[in-house]
């Protein structure tokens, strides 16, 4: 998994035991055996950051080269973990999102599957979003499938990555992007002496609300839209990150304000789902994962704005590598012929079987 935060490639070595029972695909058990995040070089970080405005030639070149590059990272992971001689069934790769424009009928994740297969000698499944978009869906979020099959028992599921998204298991499964998250927080932390992130949200906790910035970043038409809906990295940069970087208040105040923004938008999203889905309970449980779950101040804000929700943070490996585990699940479902995109989540005309297969 390569996420919008550009911190590197999340790799999870997983074992899934699956079965079909009564025409229903089930995961009988699963294990996260090894996992690591291998950082991207500064050159690749900058290249990925600039690629949306690159020429068509440079884009195609990056697509192929990134496939070979992440293949090298996977091989390094194999060697580091003593897995070079282990027979794996498949590699499931999300690739790195460059464009996500479902309203215009396309979404693009680079990282050529054929190049990755050639580099690793493994069957590769990638390109998980385009089938759903072709059926009129948002192509996102994908996480609800993992929530359904791997983490049952919660009412809400929150992923705090570069973009925050939420899933709800009511009478039907609904999910959507909420707002930008770590993209803006990390960009602000980088201003504070080049920090990669605000560890435990300590800087944010020391700040005060910038009411002017708070009004600007909350006053976006997207937040009033009904789900299903999704956000692109470009939207987050334009409507959140750039506004935060341009503000004149102290960095700690801006970090504080973004944490409050995320919590407010999440609380509004939960209320919208509860009302729309007639999903009333005395107490809800929410499973929080993604890098933002390590931000103590952000989690404190979320709990304050959701007093009737018990926020649960699982073990560190699940928090960090849930999305990589999700890819393993989606790839497994693809080879088993089980639809892996949920139409009630994305708004597609039917559940989709996403993923292209590349044999080595």
N, C-alpha and C positions, 0 to 999 in steps of 0.2 A: 504494500500500500504506500503510495506517495501522496501525501495530503497537501492542502493549500498552504500550510505553514512553512513549507520548503525546508524542513529540518532534516530530512533524509528519507531513506527507504525503510519502512517497517517490514520485517520479515518474521513470519511465524511458521514454525514447523509443527504441523498438527496431525492428529489421528482422529478420524471420524468413522464411527460405525453406524451405517445407515440401513434402512429397510423400507420396502413398500408393504403396507398392510391395508387391505381393503381399498386399494387404489390411492392411498395417501402416503406421501413420502415422509419418513420419520428419521430423526437422528436419535439412535438408541443411546449413544454415549459419545463423548468427545474429550480430547486431551490437548492442551497446549504444551508441547514437549520442550521446545526451545524457542526463544524469541530474542530479537535484537533490533536496534535501530542503527543503521549504518549511514553516517552523515554524507550528504552530497558535498562535492568539492565546491569551493566558492565560485569557480568558473561555471559549474552547472547550475548553481543557485541563480546566478545572474542571468544565465542563458534562459532558464525557464521563466524567470521574472519578465524578461524582455520579449519572449517569443510571441505573445499576442500581437505585437506590432511589427514582427519580422516579415520578410518577403516569403512568398510561397516556396521558393527554392530552399531558403533557410529553414522553414518549417518542416518540409519533407526530410531534409537532411537531419534535423534534430530528432524527428520521429524514429528514424532508423538507428541513429547513433545512440539514442537514449535506450532503445531496446538492447543493444549490445552492452551498454554501460551498466544497466541494472542486472544484466546477465552476469557480468563480472562481479557485482556485489553479491549476488546469490551464490556464486561459486565460492567467494570468500567466506560467506556464512557457512556453507557446507564444510569447508576445510576447518574453519574455526571450531565447529561443533562436532567434528569427527563423523560427518555424514556423507563424505565424498563417495563412499562405496554403498550407500543405502539406496535401494530402489524406491523412488517416490512415484506415486501414481500421476501426479500432475502438479504444475505450478499455475496458480490463479493470480493474475496480475491486474490491478486496477489501472496502472499507468498514471500519468500526471495530467490533470485537467488543464487544458489551455483555453477552451471555449465551452461555455454551457449556456445555450440559447434555445431551450425547448419551445418557446413561443414562436421561434423562427424555424423550428423543425430540425435542429442539430445540436449535438454535444460532441466534444472531441477530447479524447484522452490519448496522449502520445506514449510511445514505448512499443515499438513494432513487435508483435507476438512471434513472428517468424524469426526475427533476430534473437529474441530471448530464448526461443526453443533451440536455435542453433548454438548459442553460447553455452547453454547448460546441458544439452542433450536430453531434455525433458519435454514431455507434452505440455503445451501452454494453452490456457484459456484466458482470453482478455476481451476487452471491448464489451463491458457488461451493460452499458446504459443505452446504446443506440436502438436496440430492438424496442424498448419501451417508448422512446421518443418517437419512433416511426409509427407507433400505435396511438399517438396523440398524448402520451404521458410526459411527465416532468423528467423522467429518467433519474429521479432522486426523491427522497433518500433511499438508499439500498439497505441501510441498517435494519429496518423492520423485519427482514427475513431472519437475521441472527437473533433478534429479540424474540421472535415467535418460536424458533426451533431450539435455540441454545440457552436462552435466559427466561424461561416462562415464569409467571407468578407475580410480575410487577404490573402496575397500572400504567405508568409512564416510564419512558426510557429517554434519557438525554445524552446526546453526544456533544461535548464541548471541544471541538477541533478548531480549525481556522474559521469555520462556520458552525454555528450551533444549530442542531436540528433535534426535533422531538418526535417520539412515537407514542401513541396511546392504544392500549388494548381494551376497547370497549366492546360493544356488540359486533363491531367490525374494527379492523386495524386502520388507523389513519396516522399519517406522519407528514412532516413538512419542515422546511428550513425556517428558523426563527429570526436569526440576525447574524451579523458578523461577530466573531469572538476573538480567538487567539491571533488572527492576522493583525488586528488593530492593537491588541495588548502587547504583542511581541514587538511590533514596530515602535511603540512608545517606549518600551523597556530598552530597545536598542539606542534610543536617544539619551537614555540615562547611563552614559558611560559605556555604551556598547554591550549592555547586558543582553543575553539571548532571550530571556523572559524574566518576568517579575516573580522571583521565587517566593512561593507561598502567598503571593499577593501582599507582601509587606509594604512595598512602596504605595500601592493603592490604598491600603488601610491607613497610611499616614496622611493621605490627602483629604481634600474637601471637594464637595460637589461644585463643578463649574456649570452653573445653571444655564448659561448661554449655549455652551457646547451640548449640554444635555438636551436642550430644546431642539437644536439643529439636527442631531443624530436620531432623535425620536420622531421627527416630523417628516416621515417618508411615506408615500402612498402604499408601499409594499406592506407595511404593518397593518393596514386596514383591510387588506385583501383577504378573501376567504381561501382556505386550503382546498385542494392541493396547490402548493407553490414551492418554488426553489430559488436559490440565489446563485449568481455566478461570482467568481473571484473578482472580476472587474467591477461588479456592483458594490461589493464590500470595499474595495479600494476607493471607489469614487464617492460613496455616500457615508462611509465611516472612517476608514483609515486616513484619507486625505484631510477630512475635517478635523480629526484629532491631531494630526501633525501640524496643521496650520494654526491651531488655537494658541493663544499667547499665555495661558495659565501655566503654572508649574506642572512638570510631568507627573508628579504624584497626584495632582488634582485631576489630570486628564485620565490617568489609570483608574482612579476612584470613580470617575464619571462613567467610564465604559463598563466597569463592573456593575454599577447601578443600572445602566442601560440594558445590559444583558438580562439582569434579574427582572426588570420591569417588563421587558418584552416576553420573557419566558412566562411570567405570571399571567400576562394577557393572553398568551397562546393557550395556557392551561384552561383559563376561564372560557375561551372560545370553544375549545374541544368539549369541555364539560357541558356547556349549553347546547352546542350543536348535536352532540351525540347522546344527550339526555343521560349522562353518565354521572350519577350522584352517589357519593359515598361519604361516610363520616370522616374517614381517613384514607388517603391514597399513599401508595409507595412509588417512589421514583428511583430508578437505577441510573446513576451518573457515571459516564466514562469519558475518555478523551483527555488530552493534556490539561484542559481547564479544570478538571476535577482535582488536580493537585494544587490549585490556587485557593488557599484557605479563605482569603477575603471574599473572592467571588462566590464560593460555596456558602459562606455566611450570608451574603446578600441574597442569594437564591432562597435559602431557608427562611430568611426574614420575610420575603415577599410571598412565600408559599407556606403559611403557617399550618395549613391542614394537610400538608404533604410531608411524609417522612422521606428524606433524601438519603439514599444508600450509596456508598462508594465501595465497590468490590476490591479485591486484592490488586496490587500494583500491576501485575502482568496483564490482567484483564482490562484495567483502565487504559494501559498504554497500547495494547495490541488487539483490542476487540475488532477494529476495522480490518486488520490483516487476517484475523480469524474469520471474519465475515467473508473475505475474498475466497478463503479455502472452502467455505460452505457453498458459496455461489458457484464456484468451479465444479465442486462435487455434484451439485444439483444439475448443472449443465450437462455433464457426461451421463448422468442418470436420467436425463430427459424430464426433469421436474421443473416446472415454471419457477423462476427465481426473482421475478419482479411482481409486486403486488399491485393490482390495478386500483384497489380502493385507496392506496397510498399515493400513487402517481397520477391518477386520473386517466390512465390509458383505457382503451376500449376493451381490453381483456388482459389477464395475466400474461406476462411475456417470458420466453425462454431466452435469456440474454447470454451472450458470450460467443466469441469465435474460437475455433479450435485449430491449433497449429501443432502438428506432429514434428518431432525432431528428425 
